């Protein structure tokens, strides 16, 4: 089973992306998935958590993800001990940032960085980073195919924003995949 924890702020689409990844896995790739949020007061800008579990077999554990394979940080101002705790031995931390160096000093786990905010502003005109971070996660993990993620976006988002988000997920995927191939991530 793969367990992913999403850290974001209200309005950034943290739960939406957790759900989209789960939909890509279950609906379009025939796996089992579970996606759910955890948040306090529901207000824009407040810290929120999203969780996704993906497995080849039925998932019965509905508790919060404590030990994860991937941590995806939609807003780098959230990074601290809580975000970097509960990482499995080979866990990867994906961070929306221009400068990953400070975070590499905070953990011995692999840090992968992408400027998801810049990408979202370029394509959406708004700093909603969820699908850019999904593309980065797919490039690192291979949890689901890019095609399945795009199908989930088309099925799970309004048509008026779905195609732009499909472009973002593909561009982020390509950027991170290119960096991994060139040894820069």
Buried (B, 14 or more C-beta within 10 A) or exposed (E): EBBBBBBBBBBBBBBBBBBBBBBBBBBBBEBBBBBBBBBEEEEEEEBBBBBBBBBEEEBEEEEEBEEBBBBBBBBBEBBEEEBBEBBEEEBBBBBBBEEBEEBBEBBEBBBBBBBBBBBBBEBBEEBBBBBBBBBBBBBBBEBBEBEBBBBBBEEBBEEEBBEBBBBBBBBBBEBBBEBEEEEEB
